[in-house]
Each structure stands twice: as structure tokens, then as C-alpha cells.
């Protein structure tokens, strides 16, 4: 996905059509489209030829992009979970693992990176009503595996705004929700986690379009990606004007929400009431 997006931007900057790009690597226009969407593997020769066509002559930039091509062809650790994941989600897991900054707004439930195992089980079971016990357990295991990002040596910065609705909507029984609230209090103390709660009392706010995540990457030449999950698919937006609007909305959400310290107090209050 990262490499494909970058190749698309290079092509568009040169005003080259997908048809012409496909011809340069002895392939079809649809092959270029699939490459740019990250839905096919990348041959080093094809990437080299496209970079030449797009006017990329700097050796360091070419080597960096060719390294991305090699990485893209290696199946990630999440590959073994692909049988229980929707087709669009493995791409997100790969992007999440490559990001150095993850910013998110959630309204329906607690963000997957912050869920306890019991809460995650309740959420997954609710969403996979026809799934077997084994499939549900495997999906939960993936969620727990993803959470290792937050405590790894090179953990990303994670900034999350949770709507109060996500905290008051019960998944599982009372003890599950109490455990989830306590976990949020505990993990919000981590130096790489910035957790804020958007309270009902604020009224309307900039997150009116629903949940979204913005992923930023350490490579300065890679654009941010906005992830929007839908019922039967997902959108990955990386065009500057789209990303800017979501980043603006998120900054406003952070500004309007109580501080992390005040949000922690709000969580403690909810825990006492639960």
C-alpha cells in the first residue's frame, strides 16, 4: 500500500497515464492499478522501470523504494490470520505496524489497540454472529497481537479520542466493562499513549462523520493515510486534501476534548459508577 501510493503520486506528478505506465513494464493498465492499490506483489524490475519512467534518478530514493518493494512481498506476521479477516483489513494491519504515529477517533467501541481480551471477545462475538468459537478466538488473538506495538521498544505514538458513547455502550457483562475502564486508565499512563474522552456534555463536535484513523510514517516522503472502515469494505485515503481535512477534524477533537489528565479522571468516575 505504501509503495503503491508513492508510485501513483510519482506517476500523476509526471502526467503519465496508467496505460502508458503499463506499456513501459509490458503489462496492462489494470496491472498498474492493482500495483498502486497494493493488491499484487512487486517485481524489482517493474519498479525500477517505473521509477525511470517517472524521472526518479536519485540513487538513494530509488534504493529506498526498491527496499519497500522487497518488504511488500514478505508476508507479515498477520498472514496466518487472513482466513478470519475481511479482505481489506490485512492492509491496515501492515500500515499500522509501519506507522510511527497513529491518531484515531472512535465512537462505537474502544479502539482495538486499547481493548482488553474479554472486551475484545465480546466485540468480536457480536460482529461475527455466524463465526465458530475457533474463528472468534483467532480474531481476538490477532487483536491482542497488534497491541504489542504499543509496548514494543520502538512503539509508535498513539493519540486516541474516544467518544463517551464508546465507554457507556456495554460489551460483555459488568465485570468486562469495569476491566476495560481500568485498563484504559492504566494504559493512558504510558508515555507514548495520549488518550482523551469526548464527553456527551460537549454536544456536537468535529467527529460528526464517524470513526477514522490517521497513520503517519517515519519516511518523510511517504504521505499520511486515512483509514475509514465501512460495513463491507474500507477506504484508504492518501491525497493531500483528504488527509488535511481529517487531520484538521482530529486536531479540533483533541482541542475540544478534556486533557489526558482530565479524561483519566472522567474514566475513574465512570469506573466508580459501573
C-alpha positions in Angstrom: 0.0 0.0 0.0 2.8 2.5 0.9 4.8 1.7 -2.2 1.7 1.7 -4.4 0.6 5.1 -3.2 4.0 6.5 -3.7 4.2 5.1 -7.3 0.8 6.6 -8.0 1.9 10.1 -6.8 5.1 9.9 -8.9 3.1 8.9 -12.0 0.5 11.6 -11.5 3.2 14.2 -10.9 4.6 13.4 -14.4 1.2 13.4 -16.0 1.6 9.8 -17.2 -1.4 7.6 -17.7 -1.8 4.1 -16.3 -1.9 2.8 -19.8 1.5 4.3 -20.7 3.0 3.1 -17.4 1.7 -0.4 -18.0 3.2 -0.4 -21.5 6.6 0.5 -20.1 6.6 -2.6 -18.0 5.0 -4.9 -20.5 1.7 -5.0 -18.6 -1.8 -3.8 -18.7 -3.4 -0.6 -17.3 -5.2 -2.8 -14.7 -1.9 -4.2 -13.5 -0.7 -0.6 -12.7 -4.0 0.0 -10.9 -3.5 -3.2 -8.8 0.1 -2.2 -8.0 -0.9 1.2 -6.9 -3.6 -0.3 -4.6 -1.1 -2.7 -3.2 -3.0 -5.7 -4.4 -0.2 -7.5 -6.2 3.4 -8.3 -5.5 6.1 -6.1 -6.8 8.8 -7.3 -9.2 12.1 -5.3 -8.7 12.5 -4.9 -12.5 9.0 -3.4 -12.8 9.6 -0.9 -10.0 13.0 0.0 -11.5 11.4 0.6 -14.9 8.6 2.7 -13.5 11.0 4.8 -11.4 13.0 5.5 -14.6 9.8 6.4 -16.5 8.7 8.7 -13.6 12.1 10.5 -13.6 13.4 9.2 -10.3 17.2 9.3 -10.8 18.4 9.8 -7.2 20.2 6.6 -6.2 19.1 6.9 -2.5 15.5 7.4 -3.4 15.5 4.5 -5.8 17.1 2.2 -3.3 14.6 3.2 -0.6 11.6 2.4 -2.9 13.1 -0.8 -4.0 13.6 -1.8 -0.4 9.9 -1.1 0.2 9.1 -3.4 -2.8 11.1 -6.2 -1.1 9.3 -5.6 2.2 5.9 -5.6 0.5 6.5 -9.0 -0.9 7.2 -10.6 2.5 4.1 -11.9 4.2 3.6 -10.2 7.6 3.0 -12.0 10.9 -0.7 -11.4 10.4 -0.8 -13.5 7.3 -1.7 -16.6 9.3 -4.9 -14.8 10.5 -6.1 -13.9 7.0 -8.7 -16.7 7.0 -10.7 -14.9 9.7 -10.2 -11.3 8.5 -12.2 -9.3 5.9 -10.2 -8.9 2.7 -9.4 -5.2 3.3 -8.1 -5.5 6.8 -4.6 -7.1 6.4 -3.6 -3.9 4.5 -4.5 -1.9 7.6 -2.6 -4.1 10.0 0.5 -3.7 7.8 0.2 0.0 7.7 -0.5 0.2 11.5 2.7 -1.8 12.1 4.8 0.5 9.9 3.4 3.8 11.4 5.3 5.9 13.9 2.2 7.9 14.8 -1.4 6.6 15.0 -4.2 9.1 15.6 -7.7 7.9 15.9 -11.3 8.8 16.8 -13.7 6.1 17.9 -17.4 6.3 18.7 -18.8 2.8 18.6 -16.4 0.9 20.8 -13.0 1.2 22.4 -10.2 1.2 19.8 -8.8 -2.2 19.1 -5.3 -1.3 20.4 -6.8 -0.4 23.8 -9.2 -3.3 24.3 -8.9 -6.0 27.0 -9.1 -9.6 25.9 -12.5 -10.0 27.5 -13.9 -6.8 25.9 -12.4 -7.8 22.5 -14.1 -11.2 22.7 -17.4 -9.5 23.3 -17.0 -7.1 20.4 -15.8 -9.8 18.0 -18.5 -12.2 19.0 -21.1 -9.5 18.4 -19.7 -8.8 15.0 -19.3 -12.5 14.0 -22.6 -13.9 14.9 -22.1 -16.8 12.4 -18.5 -17.4 13.3 -17.3 -20.5 15.1 -15.7 -20.3 18.5 -12.3 -21.0 16.9 -12.8 -18.2 14.4 -13.7 -15.8 17.1 -10.8 -16.8 19.3 -8.4 -16.4 16.3 -9.7 -12.9 15.6 -9.3 -11.9 19.3 -5.8 -13.3 19.2 -4.9 -11.1 16.3 -6.2 -8.0 18.2 -4.1 -9.0 21.2 -1.0 -9.5 19.0 -1.5 -6.0 17.5 -1.4 -4.5 20.9 2.2 -5.5 21.3 3.0 -2.5 19.1 2.2 -0.1 22.0 4.7 -1.7 24.4 7.5 -2.5 21.9 10.9 -1.0 22.1 10.2 1.3 19.1 6.5 1.8 20.0 4.5 4.3 17.9 2.9 7.4 19.4 -0.8 6.6 19.8 -3.2 9.5 20.1 -6.8 8.4 20.6 -10.0 10.4 21.2 -12.8 8.1 22.5 -16.4 9.3 22.4 -18.1 8.9 25.7 -20.6 6.7 23.8 -17.9 4.1 23.4 -17.4 3.9 27.1 -21.1 3.7 28.1 -22.1 1.2 25.4 -21.8 -2.2 27.2 -20.0 -5.1 25.5 -19.9 -8.1 27.8 -21.1 -8.0 31.4 -20.4 -5.5 34.2 -17.1 -7.0 35.1 -15.9 -6.9 31.5 -16.7 -3.2 31.3 -15.1 -2.5 34.6 -12.0 -4.3 33.5 -12.0 -2.3 30.3 -12.3 1.1 32.0 -9.5 0.2 34.4 -7.3 -0.9 31.5 -7.9 2.5 29.8 -6.8 4.3 33.0 -3.7 2.2 33.2 -2.6 2.3 29.6 -3.2 6.0 29.4 -0.3 6.5 31.8 2.1 5.1 29.1 4.3 7.9 27.7 3.5 7.0 24.1 -0.3 7.0 24.6 -2.4 10.1 24.6 -6.0 9.2 25.5 -8.8 11.8 25.6 -12.6 11.4 26.1 -15.1 13.5 24.2 -17.9 13.9 26.7 -21.6 14.0 25.9 -21.8 17.3 27.6 -19.8 19.0 24.8 -22.6 18.5 22.3 -21.8 18.4 18.5 -18.2 18.2 17.5 -15.8 17.8 14.5 -16.1 14.0 14.6 -19.5 14.1 13.1 -18.5 11.9 10.1 -17.8 8.9 12.4 -14.7 6.9 13.4 -11.4 7.3 11.5 -7.7 6.7 11.9 -4.7 8.7 10.5 -1.5 6.8 10.1 1.9 8.6 9.7 5.2 7.0 8.8 8.8 7.7 9.6 9.8 8.1 6.0 9.4 11.8 5.2 8.5 11.2 1.6 5.5 8.9 2.5 2.2 10.7 2.9 -0.2 10.1 5.8 -3.0 7.6 5.2 -6.6 8.0 6.5 -8.4 4.7 7.2 -12.2 4.6 7.1 -13.8 1.3 7.8 -17.3 0.6 6.4 -19.7 -2.3 6.7 -18.4 -4.3 3.7 -15.1 -2.6 2.8 -12.7 0.1 3.8 -11.3 3.3 2.3 -7.6 4.3 2.3 -7.2 8.0 1.6 -3.8 9.5 1.0 -4.5 12.5 -1.2 -3.3 15.7 0.5 -6.6 17.5 0.5 -8.4 14.5 2.0 -5.8 13.8 4.7 -5.7 17.5 5.6 -9.5 17.6 6.3 -9.3 14.6 8.6 -6.2 15.9 10.4 -8.0 19.2 11.0 -11.0 17.4 12.4 -8.8 15.4 14.7 -6.9 18.4 16.0 -10.2 20.1 16.7 -11.4 17.0 18.6 -8.2 17.0 20.7 -8.6 20.7 21.4 -12.3 20.4 22.4 -11.9 17.3 24.5 -10.7 17.3 28.1 -6.9 16.9 28.5 -5.5 13.4 29.0 -5.3 14.0 32.8 -8.9 15.3 32.9 -10.0 12.4 30.7 -8.4 10.0 33.1 -10.5 11.5 35.9 -13.6 11.1 33.8 -12.7 7.4 33.3 -12.3 7.0 37.1 -15.7 8.5 37.6 -17.2 6.1 35.1 -15.5 3.2 36.8 -16.9 4.1 40.2 -20.4 4.3 38.6 -20.2 1.0 36.9 
